[in-house]
Amino acid sequence: MILGTICCRGGSKGVPGKNVKLLNNIPLIGHTVIQAKKSKLLDELVVSTDSKIIAEVAKDFGALVPFLRPDDLASDTASKWPVFIHALETMESLMNCKFDYLVDMDVTVPLKETEDIDNAIQLALSRPDIDVVITGYEPERNPYFNMMEINGNGFAQIVKTSEKPIVRRQDAPIVYSLSPAAYVVKRSALYEFEHWSKAKCLISPMPRERAIDIDSDLDFQLIEFIISQKNSK
């Protein structure tokens, strides 16, 4: 049994009202509900939110919203891990069942496709020894080659050092930028670890152009431009 979750708060500071803001004439959350409902691997799809407005919009697109998230799990400082546990336990109680995996899909990655979600789920199912599978993409910057940090002496140094300096990006180890397009978490991992970074993880690669994450108005405008270019073709 696999539970799909879409967790979004009503209070967005970077882009006010972001989760229901229209993108290509569809509220932002609607894109993720549509993508998730096309998955043949999710047994249920629930939206966890503290906002009645978001809840109504999600229902319009066919998602379950049988509860509103408690205020203490909807603050600026609340971690998503307890939000996952709350959604899981509430749905298990309502449905009188137990889920083996939780798959969280963030509304801020509206260009993801159902394929990206299902690829992550299939990878998790194929590796029962793994606790968490996260979508990610190869970034334009690599910490072994062209990313620096300031050390304790105030000097800039390469983030990840190697015995022999890496002078070509192609020679650097492959790294991934995480995308919240899909987080596949084994049920037991939610209780065994305080955060996904403590668990055994794998990356499910996805194309960079589908992994753009909305954190600002500029990101929103960029995605609007990408969609308009696709529509014009």
C-alpha positions in Angstrom: 0.0 0.0 0.0 1.4 3.4 -1.1 0.1 6.7 0.2 0.6 9.8 -2.0 0.7 13.1 -0.1 0.7 16.7 -1.2 1.7 18.9 1.7 1.2 22.6 1.4 0.6 25.5 3.8 -1.6 28.5 3.4 1.1 30.9 4.4 3.6 31.3 1.6 6.0 34.2 2.0 8.1 34.0 -1.1 5.1 34.0 -3.4 1.9 35.0 -1.5 -1.0 32.6 -2.3 1.5 30.5 -4.3 -0.2 27.2 -3.9 -3.5 28.3 -5.6 -2.0 30.9 -7.9 -2.9 30.2 -11.5 -0.3 28.7 -13.8 -1.4 28.1 -17.3 -5.0 28.7 -16.1 -4.7 26.0 -13.5 -4.1 26.6 -9.7 -0.5 25.5 -8.9 -1.7 22.6 -6.7 -3.9 21.4 -9.5 -0.8 20.5 -11.6 0.5 18.1 -8.9 -2.9 16.5 -8.2 -3.3 15.8 -12.0 0.2 14.3 -12.2 -0.3 12.2 -9.1 -3.7 10.9 -10.1 -2.3 9.5 -13.3 0.1 7.3 -11.3 -0.9 3.6 -11.3 1.3 3.0 -8.3 -0.4 5.2 -5.7 -3.2 3.6 -3.8 -4.5 6.9 -2.2 -3.8 10.6 -2.7 -4.3 13.0 0.2 -3.6 16.7 0.6 -2.3 17.9 4.0 -3.0 21.6 4.4 -4.1 24.1 7.1 -5.9 26.2 4.4 -9.6 25.8 3.7 -9.0 27.5 0.3 -6.3 25.1 -0.7 -8.4 22.2 0.5 -11.4 23.2 -1.7 -9.2 23.7 -4.7 -7.6 20.3 -4.2 -11.0 18.6 -3.9 -12.0 20.2 -7.2 -9.2 18.3 -8.8 -10.1 15.0 -7.2 -7.8 14.8 -4.2 -8.8 13.6 -0.8 -8.8 16.3 1.9 -10.4 14.5 4.9 -8.6 16.7 7.6 -7.0 20.0 8.1 -3.4 20.1 9.3 -2.9 21.3 13.0 -1.5 24.8 13.4 1.6 23.5 15.1 2.5 21.6 11.9 1.8 24.5 9.6 4.2 27.2 11.0 7.3 28.6 9.2 9.5 26.5 11.3 7.7 23.2 11.1 9.6 20.3 9.5 7.9 18.1 6.9 8.8 14.9 8.7 6.2 15.3 11.4 3.8 16.4 8.8 4.3 13.1 6.9 3.8 11.1 10.1 0.6 13.0 10.9 -0.8 12.5 7.3 0.1 8.8 7.4 -1.3 8.1 10.8 -4.5 10.0 10.1 -5.1 8.2 6.9 -4.4 4.8 8.4 -6.9 5.5 11.1 -9.5 6.7 8.7 -9.0 3.8 6.3 -8.2 1.2 8.9 -5.1 0.0 7.0 -1.3 0.3 7.0 0.7 1.9 4.3 4.1 0.6 3.4 5.4 3.7 1.7 4.6 7.4 1.7 5.3 9.4 -1.5 5.3 13.2 -1.0 5.0 15.4 -4.1 5.7 19.1 -3.8 3.4 21.5 -5.6 6.4 23.8 -6.2 7.7 21.5 -9.0 4.8 21.8 -11.5 6.7 20.7 -14.6 7.3 17.2 -13.2 5.6 14.4 -14.9 3.9 11.2 -13.6 6.9 9.3 -15.1 9.2 11.1 -12.6 6.9 10.1 -9.7 6.6 6.5 -10.8 10.3 6.1 -11.5 11.1 7.1 -7.9 8.5 4.7 -6.6 9.7 1.8 -8.8 13.3 2.4 -7.7 12.2 2.2 -4.0 10.2 -1.0 -4.6 13.1 -2.6 -6.4 15.4 -1.9 -3.4 13.7 -2.9 -0.2 17.0 -2.2 1.6 16.7 1.5 0.9 14.7 3.8 3.2 14.2 6.9 1.0 14.3 7.7 -2.7 14.5 11.3 -3.7 14.2 12.9 -7.2 17.2 14.9 -8.3 19.0 16.3 -11.3 22.6 17.0 -12.3 23.2 20.7 -11.5 25.1 23.3 -13.4 27.5 23.7 -10.4 29.7 21.0 -8.9 31.1 21.2 -5.4 34.3 19.4 -6.6 34.9 21.9 -9.3 33.2 25.4 -9.2 31.5 25.8 -5.8 33.4 27.4 -2.9 32.8 28.1 0.8 34.5 30.4 3.3 36.7 28.5 5.8 37.4 29.4 9.4 40.2 31.7 8.4 38.0 33.7 6.1 39.4 32.3 2.9 37.4 30.9 0.0 38.1 27.2 -0.7 36.6 24.5 -2.9 33.7 22.8 -1.1 34.7 19.2 -1.8 38.4 18.6 -2.1 40.2 15.6 -3.8 43.7 14.3 -3.7 44.3 15.6 -7.2 42.8 19.0 -8.1 39.9 18.6 -10.6 40.5 20.9 -13.6 37.7 19.8 -15.8 34.1 19.6 -14.8 33.7 16.3 -16.7 36.3 14.7 -14.3 34.3 15.6 -11.2 32.2 13.0 -9.5 28.5 13.2 -10.4 26.5 15.1 -7.9 22.8 15.8 -7.7 20.6 18.7 -6.7 17.6 17.5 -4.9 14.2 18.2 -6.3 11.0 17.9 -4.1 9.2 16.4 -7.2 8.9 13.1 -5.3 10.1 11.8 -1.9 9.4 8.1 -1.5 9.8 7.2 2.2 9.4 3.7 3.7 7.0 3.7 6.6 9.5 2.3 9.1 12.0 5.1 8.2 9.5 7.7 9.4 9.8 6.3 12.9 13.4 5.1 12.8 15.0 8.4 11.7 14.4 12.0 12.7 15.1 13.2 9.1 15.5 11.7 5.7 19.3 12.6 5.6 19.9 10.0 8.4 18.4 7.2 6.3 19.7 5.1 3.5 18.9 7.1 0.4 19.0 6.8 -3.4 18.5 9.4 -6.1 15.9 8.9 -8.9 17.3 11.2 -11.7 14.9 13.5 -13.6 15.5 16.0 -16.3 16.7 19.5 -15.2 14.0 21.2 -17.2 11.2 19.4 -15.2 12.8 19.9 -11.8 12.5 23.7 -11.5 11.3 24.6 -8.0 9.2 27.7 -7.3 10.7 29.7 -4.5 10.2 33.2 -5.9 8.1 35.3 -8.4 11.1 35.0 -10.8 10.8 31.1 -10.7 7.1 31.4 -11.3 7.7 33.7 -14.3 10.3 31.3 -15.7 8.0 28.4 -15.5 5.2 30.5 -17.1 7.6 31.3 -20.0 8.6 27.6 -20.4 4.9 26.6 -20.6 4.1 29.4 -23.1 7.0 28.2 -25.3 5.7 24.7 -25.2 2.2 25.8 -26.0 3.3 27.9 -28.9 5.0 24.8 -30.5 
